Amino acid sequence: MGDDGFRIVRKGRGSREASLTNLLESVLATIPVEASNQVAGSQSTVLHINSTFSTIHAPPQVPPYVPRLNELHHKPVGTDTVNVEAKLFECTCGKKLKTRSGFTGHQRRCSVVTSALFMAPNVKLSPSIEEQSVKEASPVEQIAAQTVNVESSGPAPKKRRTTRSGPPLLLPDELPSQLRELERTFQCLNTVHSFCAVQRQMVCTYDGLKDSVKQLSGSKLKLSDLGSMRAVAPSLIMLYWARRTDLEDASVRELLNPDDNGYREYSLVIEFRDARPVRLPGKIRLRDADGQHLGWRTSTLAEQIGLSEKSSSVPVLIERRNRNFREFLINYWKKCLEEGTDPIEKLSDLALQAVPVQPGQMWPEGYEGKPETDGAPLRPSSLTGLLDELKTEQFYRQQISDEAVQIDSARSPEYGELDQPLSADLTAAINAASNITRLYTHQAKPINFVEQGHNVVVSTSTSSGKSLIYQLPVLRALENDPTVRAIYIFPTKALAQDQKRSLISILSHTTNLQWVDVDTYDGDTPYRDGTRDAIRAKASVIFTNPDMLHVSILPGHKQWKVWLERLRYVIVDELHYYAATFGAHCAMVMRRLRRLCHIYGNDTVRFISCSATVANPAEHMTSFFGLPESAVRVVDVDGAPRGRKLHIIWNPPLKDPRRPGQGRCSSLEETVKLIAYLVVRGVRTICFAKVRTMCELLLREAHALLHEVAPGFVNKVMSYRGGYTPEDRRKIERQMFQGELLCIVATNALELGVDIGSLDAVMHVGFPFNLASYRQQSGRAGRRERDSMSILVAEGDNPLDQFYANHPKELYSSTLESSGVEVSNELVVETHLQCAAFEWPLIPNRDFEYFGDFEFIEGLCSKFLRWDTIHEVYFACSKYASHPSRQIQIRSIDEDVYRVIDVTINKQIEEVEASRVPFTLYEGSIFIHQGQSYLVFEVDAERKCGKVRPTSVDFITANRDFTNVDPMKTIESRPATTHKTPVQASGHTKALFAYYGEMRVVTTVFGYFKINPRTRRVLEAVEGLENPPITKTRYGFWIDVPEDTVQALRNATLNVEYSIHGASHALISLLPTYVMIPTTGQTDIRTECKHPAATRPRPPRIVVYDSASGKGGVTYKAFKHISDLLVRARQVVESCDCLEGCPGCIHRSACSEANEALSKTGAIIVLKGMCGDLAV
């Protein structure tokens, strides 16, 4: 290691420590102090030595020992005579050499000889470009731009062909000074790198070049500079980390001491892409002295970085790279002007993403562009360092157990090849738009399947690059046939817009596909100005959602006739999102689309779907589209690389370890402390909350804490959820993507693949409904191969969270739940049969197969549709004679919304679904929006609006209601347990059955609680609200408690209703362990909660039902696992250490009666009785 800290590695010769002073002496000597003075007054000449062009500047004084020019060409320095035959002689530096004529390789590299040449007398400049251009150029540009001729008394050497680069490219006068400085830094880096890499065959590293670049530029080369260069010119510069042991040979490796404080395992390698060979050899053949093959050996890193440029082309190489970078810089600046963005701020964000992270760290070590922390401790650069520092915080009270930490190792990429390679135009466009040169296996394989004519579903992790899977087949088809049409279907508008931008970016870099028209067709698309007609006529690709397909495209299929005839690809992204009732609706919409395409003679449509990791992707796709299993191909092996992932379960501590019954500390407070801890250390975080109220509470409390500890970070935290206006959501997405925010608190609205930039950490406030959702959310961090962390903050009052906190391996190693749609939901199927009959009369033998079992569909048609005996077809019934799709909402039964108006500014701040109004908008309730509390003082049912005004209260409200759930119709029954109930007095045994069917749910809201959000403690109970009962029809299952169990409760003087209430809570809390709870916000699982003062008699039964209407929902899937659910619920309650019940066993945060009417002892007796283990 030299004085300047430079480390070099010779290609193929091992490595050695050397100072850059001698190596760069020739370069530094050519940089004039003032370009104008040197060009005008100095005497110079040009030497041509062994076909190597070099411009030489003479210093004012010339030492007398410099040899003459003819001596340099005909007589090597240090010899008397040179003949044709080889002869040994001594170099000026004293080394013994052998040569035939001219310079040896040693002399061309010798610093003593080179210094002498630079001091040669009678030197004269002969620039190949105009003197004015040289004067205006920077010192480094002069080195790259000047070419020379030979004026010598010796024999004229053979001239080398040079390449003209055209007139110099000048920077615009309006270019910001920061970008000009970046260009100057690049020139210095380029000069040093090119000299060392080409002439010295070195592997250049950041540590080795930064001090030498400083000698040229006068300022330190920073990691942020490298990131900015790579962000501006990604196709020119490459940065990657390599093990230092790969850069050293055996002799040097022995000198490296890993125990030394200054030892670094990795070095950041800097490469220029134009210097890499087309093909990198992975193996080198070994031969003996006779040329016989002995075997193979792995090539070293230095051997793999083979330079295609020769030492004679260094000036031309430097000039070309400088020009290329200048073009990239100008193009970047112009693009920012077109977009209206600040080029400096944007480059600062892009630079961070462009710098690779050293393995085992979360942040580029030494990166100067990371956020300031207002005096807080500097952020640890590694995962383990962040965790270790967290455990030293004052609020840490052993929330992380030893078993609660798991580190997923990094994964190397696996590449695949296409059976039919992409065109050169498309390959270049993808590289330019996304910097992608090769496809991963999970990208190449499904594209090959599509080209073979199959339908494909891809189930891989988040951020694995699934977008290319459905982009490339469409673009390739459009290259070959301009009449091809494709439709992209996304569940949300935000995701559709995000993917549309991605596709347009690729198209903008193509040459042959500039004509392709891509448009969005959704509810926001104008229809009065002819926009929709223009889209139908011109668009080759449209982005839409299932709602628009259901309401507009399919009912208006005659206007879309040409489109449906030419439709080639249907892409449905985020397939796992389509579940429960909403998924069943969308499945019917897809089947209606397939039917209409068939009627128009198009049976060549291919369906491509992408999904998060689920257990049964093939089954889900076949049931969703109604396709045969033989027509679907599955790709579920992820080939994308990933960084390390640190999983942590953070379990809030007990309020009083001596009294476990008091429960655990608030998960809200624990999460807020973690948010503040991460934000002030610059960790980009997303925090997922399961419900909107928790999302708003987290934001409010986080702002309050940051006001105390780090006021400068308050505006760095925002919330994101449903109900916000589209303008607010787009603004938040843009701020997060551009790096203006450090933390975003969101519901599952951001669980989908909307690109909000790279994230470092994900937090989950409570287990997110199912394992697939947990992994989907965790995948939002660590994009672009960065190391990341995922923190699950367990809820103390949720038995499922406590189960995972006590058994972490169940979370980390459990298999995923199955996903799918229930296409046998009669309510859903019947309504879509009405829509299909309206679009085109149903012919039984032709159309029934698209919608399900023939007998099942025939029964529904004969019952609900009109049969035409003359034409033998079914028509929609009179109720749906006019546009039935407008009467049928596929996302919820209630489409009406109430506007929430802030009367102080007379502005609408949010919308609330009508079905949620009785529980969220009522006089006296507290409504929270963007962390601000509002008092609801009036609800107008006629105008459908709620009037609010800001308030500063420190409590929240929760509605008080009572619900009567009564079974009305049994659809299916099954044994509740494999055991028999205890022997009755008569000596007979009786099996215990569970029933699934239709229920009548009557809810009456009569008051509300004022609750402390931190402790969940009830501050006041308010009664007197006068609301009419809400009556709905729902589906679920129920189990009648055996008579002997009821008698056992009475014998123990336990309240029967309290005991059943506790058992119901334990049962419902464990449902997500067996079935996938949809995270769309459409479904909630409920039970009949008891109030202490309730006097109405209720039958002794456990009731669990879906809050959303429709058969075949989540409760039906849980009904199939009822025996296992009962056993696990009993185990959880019995194993809890509390005495009277706690949040870890029978308490439930969603209880409408604040868990007041519960009995743990009675719940155990109920569950034992249902499991058949109750002692007589």
N, C-alpha and C positions, 0 to 999 in steps of 0.2 A: 504494500500500500504506500503510494507516494505521498509527498507533502500535500498535494492537492486532493488526496483522497480518491484518486482514480484507479479503478481496477479494470484490467482488460483481459480478454481471453483470445488467444490466437486460434484461428480455425485449423483444426487438425493437428495442432502442436501442443495441446495442453494449455496451461495458463501461466502467467507470470505477473508479478507486481512491478509496476513501472510508473514513473512520473510522466505527466503529459507535457511537461515543459519542453523536453527535447523533441517529442513526437510532433508537437504543434508549432515548433519554432519556425518552420518554413511558412506555415499559414499566418502566424502572428506577424512575421516580418513583412508580409505583403500588404498589411493594412496600413495605409498612410494616415498620418495625423490629420491632415487637411487635404481632401481630395483635389481641390482646385489648385493649390500650390504645387502639388506633386505633378499633376498633369501639365501644368504650365511651365515649370522651371527645372525639374529634375532631369538628369541625363540617365538614359536607360537603354537597354538592349534586350533582346529576347533570345533565350537559349532553347535549343531543341536537343534533349538528351534521351537517347533510346526511345524515340517516338513519344515522349511524354512532354506535353505542352505545359510550361510554367511561366508565369509573369514574374520578373525579378525587378525589385526596386533597390536602388543603390543608396546606402546611407551616406551622410556627409563625408565620413572618413573611411578609407579603405586600408586595411592592414597590408603590409608589404608581402606577406607570405602567400597571397592568393595566387594560384596557378593561372597561366594564360589559357585562353579558350582553346587554342589548337592543342595544348597539352591535355586538356580535359577530353578531347575527342581522340587523340592519337597516343597519348601516353598517360596511363593511369597515375594518379597521385601516389607518390612514394616509390616509383620505379624509375630506372634509367632508360631501359629500352623495352619495347614490346614487339615481338615478332608474331607470325601467323600461328605458330605452335603455342600451346598453353605454357605459361610460365608463372612460377610463384613470385609474388611481390608483397610488399607491406603497405597497408592503407595508412592514411594520415593518422588515424586513431591508434595505429599499432597492430591491427589484426592482420594475420597472414592470409593472403587471398590468391586465387588462381583464376586467370581470365585469358580469353583469346584476343578480344579487342573491346574498346568502349568501357562503359561502366558495368560493374558487377551489381548483383542485387543488393549486396551489403552496402555498397557505396551510395546507392540511391536512397537507402534508409539511414545511412550514417549521419548523425547530427553534426559531426565535425565537418564533413565534406559539404553537407547542405548549407551550413553556416558560411562556409567559405564561398560557396557559389553565390549566396545572397549578397556577399560583399565584393563581388567582381567589379572591376573598374569599367569605365566607358559604357555604362548601361544606358540604353535608350528605349523608351516606351514605343510600342507600335500597336495601339489598340485597334480592334477590329470593328468597333462601333464608334459612332460619332462622339467627339470630345465632349459635347454638351451633355449627352446622355450619361457619360461617365461622371461628369461633375455633379449631376443631380442625384446620382445613385448613392446609396449608403456604402460604407466601407466594405461590408460583406457582399453587397451586390457587385462591387468592382471586382472582387475575387472571382465571382461566378460569371460575370459578363465579359471580361476581357479575354480575348484569344490572341495568340502571338504568332509571329513568323520568325524564322531563323536567319540570322545574319552572321556568318562565320567563315573563317578562312579554310576550314576543313571541308572534307567532302560532304556534299548536301545529302542529308538523310532522306529516306523515302517519306513523302508527305502522307499524312493520315487524313482520311476523309472526315470532315466535320459536318455537323448538323446545324442548320440555321433554325433559330427559334423565333424569328420575326421581330418586329419592333418591340421595345420594352413596354410592359403593361404597367401603367401608372395608377396609383390609388386616387380615388376621387377626393377632391378637396373637402367635401362634407363628411368624410369618414371620421367617426369619433376617435379621439386621441388614444383611448384604451385599445381600440382595434389596431391602430397604427403601431403602438408599442408591442402588441402581440405579434404582429407581422415581423417586426425587427427582432424580437426574441426568437421567432422561428428561424429566421435567417442565420442567426448565430448558432442555434442548435443544429441546423442543417449542415452548416460548414464543418463544425466539429465532428458530427456524426458521420458525415460522408467521408471525411479524411480518415477517421479511425476504422470505419467499417470496410471501406473499399481498399485503401492502401495497406492497412494493417490487419485486415481480416479479423476484426474483433467483434465480440458480442457486447454491444453498448448498453449500459444500465444507467438508470437515473442517478444513482449515487456516484457513478463514475464521471458523468458528464456535467453535472450541475455546477461544480466549481469552475470547470473549464469554460463553460458557457458564460459564467459570470465575468471571466477575464475579458471576453470579447464584448459583451453587452453592457457591462458595468452594473448589472442588477442580478439578483439571485434567481435561478430557474426554480419555480415552484411547481408543486403537483397541480395546482389549479391552472397554471399555464399549460401544462401538458394536457389536462382535461379540456381546456378551451380549444387547443389546437386540434385535438381528436374530434371534438364536437363540431368544429367548423369543417374539417376535412377528414371524415371517417374512412374514406377509401384511400387515403394517403398514409395515415399514421396508424400504427398498431402498438398497443400497450398490453403487456401480460406479465404475470408473475411466474418466475421459474426458480426452482430450488438452486441454491448456490452450489450445492454438491454436484449438480448437473453442469455447472459452468467451470468447475475446477477439475484438474487431473489428480491423480493419486498423490503426487508429491505435495501439492498445495493443500489438498483436503486434510492431510495429516496435521497441518499447521493451524487449522480452524478449531477453535475451542468452543463448543456449544455452551459451556459454563461461563464464558466471558460475557460481561454485561453488554458489550458492544456487538456481540455476535447476532447476526440476522440470518434466519433460515432461508428467506426468500429475497430475491432481488427483482426489481421492476425493470423489465427489458423493453427497450425502445427500438422499434423497427419501422422502416418505410416499406410499404407494400410493394412498391415498384422494384425493390431489390430482392424480393423472394423469387425463387424459381417456381415454375408452374407446378411442378410435382416435388413434394418433399420425400426423400427416401427414408423409409423406416428401418431398413436393414442394409448392411454392407457385406458383400461377398468376401470371404477370406480365401486366399490362394497361397500355395507354397512356392518355393523358389522355382519349381518347374512349371508353375502356372496351373497346377491341379487344384480343383475346388476342395476346400477343407470344411466349409460351413458358413455360417452367417453370424454377424454380431449386430447389436443395436447401434444405430448411429447416434452420436452425441448431439447435444443441442447446437453446438458450434458448427457441426457438419451439416445440420439441417438448415441452418440459416445461411445457405449458400448465396453469395452475391453474384448477380448476373453482370454487374458492371465491372469493367477493368479499371485499373488505376489510372490509365491514360485519359479516362473520360470523367474524372472528378469535377473539373470546372463546368463541363456541360451538364453533368448530373445535378450539381448544385443549382445551376441556373434554371434547369427544368423544374426542379422541385420548388424553388422559390416562386416561379411563375405559376405553377399549379396551385400552390397555397394562396397566392394572391388572388387568383380567380375564385377559389372557394370562398375566401373572405369577402370579396365583393358581392358574390351571389348571396351569401348569408345576409349581408347587410341590406341588400335590395329586398330580399324576402321579408325581413323584419319590417321594412318600410311598407310593403304591401299589406302585411297583416296588422299594421298599426301597433306593434309591440316594441318595447324597449330592447334593443339588441344587447345591451350590456347586462341587464337583469336576466334576460332569457339565457344568455351565454353562461351566466353564473350558475343557473340551475342545470343546464345541460352539461356543464363541465363536471359537476359532481357525479352525474350518471356515467360519464365517459371514462372516469378513472376507475380501473378495476380494483376490487377490494382484495387485500392480501388474504389468503386462506386462513380461516380461524378468527377473522376480525369482522366487525360490522361497519366500519367506517374507514375510508382511505387514511392510513396513518400518515400524519404530517400534512394533511390537507388543510390549506389555509382558508378555504371558503366556507367551512361549516359555521352554523349559527353561533352568535355570541350567547352567553349564558347569564348575563347580568350578575356576574360575580360568583355564580354557582360553580361547583367543581367541574373541571373539564370532563367531558364524556369519555368513559373507557372505550377503547377501540375494539375490544374482543367481547365475545359473548360471556365467557366465564368471568372476565373482569367486571362487566356490568352487573352480573349476578352477585359477585363477591362484594362489590361496593353497596349493592342494595341491602345486603344483610347487615351492613354497618349503620344503616339509617335508624333514627330514633323510633320510628313507627314500626320497625320490624320486631315481631314477637313470635318467632318460629312459625310463621305462616306457611313456610315451605318445608315439607318433610323430605327426608333423604330419597324416598321412593317417588316423590312427586316431580322429579326432574328427569327428563330424557332428552338426549341429543341425537337427532337424526343426522347421519353422516352425509357428506356431500356426495353427489352422484355425477359421474362423467357422462358426457353425451354419447349417444349411439346414433350413427348416421345410416340412412337408407338411400337407395337409388330408385329413380323412376324407370319403369319399363320403357316409356317413351319420353326421352329427355325434352325439357322445355325449349322453346325457341330462344335464340340469342337475344331477341328484343325483350322477351318476358323475363329471362334470366337477369339481364342488365337492370330492368326496372325494379325487380324485387331487391336486388343488391343495393340500388340507389335509394329505394324507399325505406328499407328495413335493415340494410347492412347484413343480409342473409346470403350466404354463398352455398350452403348445403342444407338438405332437409334431414330432419330427425326420422327415426324409424317410424314413429307413430304419425308422421306427416306423409312420408312417401308411400307407406303401405295402403292406407285408405284411398289415396289418389289413384293408385294402381287398381284397386277394387272398383272404383267408380268408372275408370276407363274400360274395365271389363264388363260393365253393365250391371253392377250390383248396387244395392242400397247399402249405406254404411252408417254405423254409429260408432263414435269415438268417445271413450270414457277414460280420460286421463286427468291429471291434477291441474289445478288452476295455474294460469300463466305458463302453460307448456307450449304455446304457439299453435293453438287449434284453428285460428282464423285462416291460416294458409290452406288448410284442408278443404275448405269450401270456397276459397277465392280462386285458387289455381285451376280447378276443373272448369269453372265458368269462364275465366279469361282465355283458357286454351280453346274452349269451344267457340268463343266469339272470334278468335283468330281464324278459325276454319270456316265458320258459318255466321255471317252477320245477322241472320234472322233468329238466332237462338235467343230465348228469353229465360230469365231466372228470377226467382222471388226469394228474398231473405226475410224470415219471420223471427222476430225477437219479442220477448215478453214485455219489454219496457221501451219507451221512446228513447230514453237516454242511451241504452245499449245499442239501439238501432243507429242512432246518430254517430256513436263512437265507431261502430264497424263501417259505416258509410264513409267516414273520413279516411279510414284505413284503406278501403278499396280505391277511393279516388286518388289517394297518394300514390298507389302503384300505377294506376292508369296515367297519371300525370308524367310519369317517367318513361312511358312507352312511346314508340314511334308509330306503330301500326294500329293502336287501339285508342287514339285520341278522339275518334268519332263516337265512342261508346257513351251513351247517356244514362246516368245513374240518378235516380230520384227517390224521394221519400213520399210514400202514400199512406197518410194516417189521418187522424181526426183534425189535425191542424192544417192539412192541405186545403187551400181555397178551392171552391167549386164554382163560384159565380163569375170569375174572370177567365174561365177556360183552362185553368191550370190542370185540372184532372183530365180533361180531354187530351191535352198536350202530352201528359204522361202516358196515357194509354197508347197514343199514336207513335211516340218517339222513344220512350224509355226501353232500354234493353234489360236493365236490372232495376227492380224496385225494392225498397226496404219498407216493411210494414209490420203489423202485429196481428195476432189472432182476432182481435176485436174488429179490425177493419176488414179482414177477410170474411168474417161472419156477417157484418152489417152491410157492406158495400160491394165488394168484389163478387162474391158468390150470388147474391140476389140480382146483381146487375150483370150477369155473365154474358148476356147478349152483346153488351158493349165491349166485353173483354174476349169476344170470340177468337179474334186473331191471336191474342195473347195466349189463351188456353190451348190453342192448336200448336203453337210454337214453344210452349213451356217445356224446358228441358230439365231444369234443376229446381228443386224446392229445398231450401235450407232452413232447418229449425235448430237454432242454437239454444243452449241452456235447457236441454230436454228434461233434466231432473226437476226443473221448476214446475213442470206441468204435472201436478198431482192432485189427489182428492177431487172435489167437485169441479174446480176450475180445469183440472187436467182432463176430466171426462168430457167437459164441454169442448175443449180444444181438440180432443181426439175425434169427436164427431164432426167438427169443422174440417179436419184433414180428410176424413172419409167422404165428406160432401165434395171436396175439391177433387179427389181422385175420381169420383163418379162423373163429375162434369167433364173432366179431361177425357174420360173414356167415351162419353157421349159425343164429344167433338172429334173422336178418332185418334186421340193421342194416348197411347199406352207406353210411351217411351220415357215418361217422367222418372227421374231418379231422385231419391230422397236422401239427404245427407244431414245427420244430426250429430251434435256435440253435447257432451254431458260431463258434469263433475263425476268423480269416482263413485259408482254405485255397484251394488252386488249383482244386479241382473240387467245390464244394458240391453241385451238382445230381446229379452222378454218385454222390457219397457217399450222399445221401439216398435216391435210387432203389434203390441196391443194399442199403441198410440196411432199408428198409421193404418192398422188393419192389414198388414202385409204378412205373407207366409214366411215362416222361419227360414226356409231355403233361399229366400231372396235377400236376406240381410247378412252382412258381414260385420264382425265386431273387431275393433282394435282397442285393447285396454292395457297395453304395455307401453309405458312412457319412456321415450328415448331422450327427452330434454334434460340438460344438466340442471343441477340445483345446488345451492349453497347449503351450509349446515343449518339445521333448524333446532332451536332450543325450545322444548315444551316444558311449561311450568304450571303446576296447579297451586294456586294461592288460596289457602283456606283461612278465612277470617278467624282470629283467635276467639276463645270463649270470653264472654264478658266477665265472668267470675269462675275461674277454674274449680273453685270449691263448690259451685252451684251450677252444674251443667244445664239445669232446667231453665236458666235465664237465657239460654241460647248464645249465639255467636254475635260478634260485632257486625255492624251493617256492611254489607258488600258495597253499598254506595260510597261510604266513607273510605273504605279500603281502595276502591277503584280510583277515586278522586286523588288520593295521595300518590298512587302509582302514575296517574296521568301527569301530575305536576312533576314527579321525579323524572319521567322520561322526557317531557317537553323541555325542561330547563337544560337538559343535556343534548338537545338537538336530535333526539331520536324521533323520526317520523313515524307516527302511530295512528292506527285506526282502532276505535273502541266500539264493539258491537253490543247493543242492548236489544233485548227481545221485544220490548214494547215501547211505544212512543213516550209514555210518561217517564219511564226510566231514562230514556235518551235526553229529554229536556232537563230532568233533575241533575243528571251527570254534568251537563253543560253549565247549569247554574252554579252548582257547587264547585266545579273546576275553576270557573271564573272568579268565584269568591276566594278560593285558596290562592290562586295565582296573584290576585290583587295584593295579598299579604306577602308572599315570598318572592315573586318576580313579576312586577306590574307590566314589564315590557312584553310579556308573553300572553297577556290576556287575549289580544286580538289574533293570536296564533291558533286558537282553539275554536272550532265551530261544530254545529250539529247538522245532520242530514237525515231526513226521513220523509215518509209519505205525508201528504197534506200540504207541504210547502208549494208555493207557486212555481211554475216551470222556470221563471226567470231567476228565482232564488236558488233553485237546484243547479241550474247551469252556472251561476256565479260561483257557488261553492265548489263545484267540480273543477272549474277553471282555476280557482285559487289553489286548490290542492295540487293539481297537476303542475302548476307553475312554481310550486314550492313556497307559496306565501303562507300556507298553514303548516303547522307541525303536528296537529292532532285533529282528527275529525271523529265526532261521536255520532254513530249512525245505527239505524235499524238494519234489517236484512236487505234494505233497498240497495245497499252497496255491496251485498254479498256476490252479486253477479259480476261479470267481467268488465265493468266500466273502467277504463284506464284512468286512474288518478295519479299516475306516477309511481315511482318506486317507494316502498314502505319498508321500515326496519322492524316494526313490532305490531302485533295484533293482540288486542285484549278482548276477552269474552266475559261479559257480566252475566254469569250463569251459563250452564250448559245449553247450547243453542238447539234445542229440540231433538236433534239426531246427530249421529256420528258423521254422516255425509256433509251436513251443514257445518259441523265443527271443522272438518278438514277443508271444506271450501273456503271458509272464513280464514283459516290459518294460512291458506295459500295466497292470500292477498299480500302478505309480506314476503320479502325475499325474492321478488321478481328481479330479472336481469342477473340471476346467479348470485345475488348477495346473500350473505348469512343473515339470519333473522331469528326472531323469537316470538313465541305464542304463549300468552298468559291467560289461563282460565281462572277467573275470580269466582270461586264457588259461593253460592248463596246459602247462608246458614239455615234458612227456613225451607230449603228444598231438599227432600230426601234423596232425589236422584243426584244432585250435586254432591251431597255428603257421601253418597255411595262411591262416586268416582274419586272424591278426595281421600277416602279411606282405602280404596282399591284402584290406584292409578293405572295398573297394568290393564284393567278392564277398558280404560279409555284408549290407551296407546296400542293395544294389541287386538281389540275386538274387531270382528268382521263387520262390514258395512250392512246396513239394513237394505231390504229390497225396496225397489221403487216401481211404481206402475200406476195405471188408471183403471178404475172399475167401469168398464163399458157396459155393464149390466144394470147400471142405474136407470131405472125405468123413467123417472122424472126427466132426466137429461136426454135419454135416447128418444123419448116420445116427442119432446119439443124440437129436436133436430130432424126428426122424421117429418114434422110439419114444415120445417124450413126447406128440406129437400124436395118435398112434394110441391111446394110453392115454386121452387126453381125449375123443376121439371117433374111431371107426374111420375110416380113410382111404379115401375113394372116389376112384379115380384121376382121372376126368374132372372132378371138382369141386375136389379139394384139391391136386393136384400143382403147379398153377400158382403157388401161394403160396410154394413152397419152391425153385423153380428150374426148370432145363430139364427137360422132361417125361421124356425118355429117361434122363437122369442120375438123376432121382428114382425112376423105375420100376426102374432097375437096382439101386439101393440097397434099395428095398422088397422086391424079389424075392429079394435075397440075405440080408437081415437081419430082415425082418418075416414074420409069419405070414399067408398068404393064405387067406381063407375063400371057398371055391368056391360055397357056397350063396348067401351075401349079396353076394359079389363085393366084399369090402372087405378091407383090411389091418388086422391087430391087432398089438399089440406082442408081441415074442417072449417066451418064458417067463422069460428072465432079467429082463425089465422088466415082469413082469405086475403088480407091486404098486408103484405110485407111482414111476415111473422118474426123475422130476425130483429126487427126494431122493438118488438115486445119481449124478447127473450134476451136477458143480460147474462153473459157467460162468466163474468167475474164475481158478481154478487146478485142476490135477489133484489136488493134495494139499490137503485142507481141514484136516487135523489140525494142531494148534498145540501148541507146548511152552510151558509157563509158566516165566518167569524169576523166581526167588524170592530175595530178599535175606534171608539167614538171620539177619542181625543184628537185623532188625525183624520177621522172619517175615511178609513181605508180598510179594505179586506186584507187580513193577514193570513188566513188559512181557510180550508174547507174541511168539513166533517161529514162522513157518511150518515145518512138519516138513521140507519140502524144503531149507530153509536151515540146519537144525540141524547137519549134518555140516561145514558151512563156517564156522559162527559160534559154536556151542556145543560145545566139546570141552575136556577137562581141560587146564588150563594157559593157555587163551585169555583174552584181555582183552575184556570186554564193556562197552560204554560206553552209559550212559543219562543224559540231561539233563546231559551234560558231566562226569559222575562215572564213573571207571573202576572196574570190578568184575572180580575174579578168579574164573573158573569153576573150581570144584574137584570138581564131580560132575554127571554127566548121567544121569538115570534114564529109560531108554527105556520101561519098563513104566508108570510114572506120568506119563510125558511132561512132565518138568520138568527144569530146570537150576538148580543151587544156586550162588549167587554170594555174595561178600562184598566190601565196598569195599576199594580199594587205592589207593596213591598212586604207582604206577609211572609213568614218563614214556615208556613205549613202548607200541606196539600190536602185535597179532599178525595174521598172515595165514596161512591154511592152505597146506600143501604137499601137492600131490597130483599124480598122473599120470593122464592120460586117454587111452584108446585109442578112436579113432573109426574105424569100418570101414563102408564102404558095403554095404548089404544089397540094395537094390532101386532100379533106375533108373526114374524116372517121365518125365523129359524131358531132352533134350540139345540143345545149340546150339553153333555155332562160338564159340570164345573170343576170336577176333580176326579182323579182316578180312584180315590178312596170312597168308601161308603160312609154315610153318616152313622153316628153311634146307634147301637141297637136300641130300639124303642121299647116301651113297656110291654108292647104286644109280642115282642120277640122278633119282629120283622125289621128288615133294613130298607132304606129308602135312598135312592140316588139323588144327588143335588144337581139341579139343572140351571144353566144360564140361558137367557132368552134375548134375542135380537129382534127389534121391530120398530114400529111407529109409536111416537110419544107426543103427548100434548104438553107443551111447556107454557106456563102462565107466570109472568114476572110482573111484580108490582114494586116500583121504586117509591119508598116512603120517607127517605131521609138520606143523610150522608154523615161521614166521619171527617173530623179534622185530625190529620195525622202528622206527626213529626217525621219528615222524610229520612232523617238519618237513623233514627232508632225504630221507626215503624210503630211508635207508641201512639195510641189513640188519645188525643187531647180533649176532644169534645164530640158528643154524639148529638146530631141535630135531627129532629123529626118534624113532620108537618107538611112535607111536600105532597101535593095533590096531583098525581099523575094517573091516567087510566091504565088498567092492566094491559100488558103486552102479551098477546096469545100467538104462539107459533107452533108449527108442526116440525118435529125434529126426529132423528133416528139415533138409536143407541142400544145399549144392552142393560139388563137388570138381573139381579139375583135375589131371590127371596131368602131371607135369613131363616135357617131351620128353627122349628118351634123349640127344640131342646136347647138351642143356643140362646134364644130369647129368655127361656125360663132360667137358664144359668145366670144370665145378667141380672134378672130380678132377684134371684136367690142371693146374689152378691151385693144387692142394693145399689146397682149401677144403673145409670140412666141409659135406656135402650137407644134413644135417638142420638145421644152424645156418642155412644160407642159405635153406632153405624156410621155416624159422621166422620169419626176418626179413621175407621177402616176404609171409607171411601176416599179420603185424602191420601192415605198410603197407597191405595191401589192406583189412583189416577196419576200420581206423581211418577210412577214407574212405567207408564205406558211407552215413553220414548225408547226404553231399552228393548222393545220388541217390535215396534212399528215405526216407520218414518213419519214424523209429524211435519207436515208441510210448513215451510217458512214464508209462505206468501202472505201471511196475515189474514188468510181467508178462513182458517179453521182454528177453533179453540175447543178444548175438551173440558167439559163441565160436569158438575154433580149437584145434588140437592143439598145445599148447606142449611144448617139449623141455627136458629136464633135462640138465645137463652130464655127470652120472654115469650117465645112462640107457644100458643095454646092449641093450635089446630092439630088434630090427630093425623098422623101419617103412618102408612103401613111399614112394617120393618123390612126394608129392602135397600140394597145398594143400587144406585142408578148412575150410569155414566152415558153421556150423550154428546153428539157433535153440535156445536152452536150454529154451524152452517147447515142449511137444509140439503136434502138429497140422501139417497140410500148409498150404501157401499163406501162410506167414508172411513175415517181413521178408526172409529170405534168398532166398525165391523172387522177390521184387520186385528184389532186387539181382542175382539170377541173370540177369534180363533185360537188365541193363546191364553185364554182365561185361566186354565189350570196352573200354568207356570207363573202367571201374574199373582195369583193368590198365594202361592208358595213363597215367592220372593218378597211380597209385601209383608208376610208374617215374619220372615227372617230379618228384614230391615227394622221392623218395630220392636221385635224381641231383643235384638242386639244393641239397641240404643240404651245408653247409660242413664238417661233422664228418668225421673219418677212420674211426672204427670203429663208428659208429652212435650215435645220441643220441635223446632224447625227441622231437625234432622230426621224426624220420624213421621208424625201425624199432622204437624202444622203445614199450612200451604199459604203462600203469599197471596194467591188469587182468591182466597176465601172471602166471600162477600160479607161474612159476619165476624171478621177479624179473629177467627180461631177461638172464639169464646166458648162455644158449646162442644167441647171435645173431652174424650176420656181415653187415655192410653190403655189402661187396664182393660176396659171394656172392648177396645179395638182389638187387643190381642185375643180375647175370648171369641169375638166375632170371626176373626180370621182363622183361628184354630177350628172353630166349628165348621167353617166352610171347607177347610182342608180335611175334615174327617178325623181330626186328632184331639177332639175335646173329650176329656175324661168324664165318665158318667158320674 
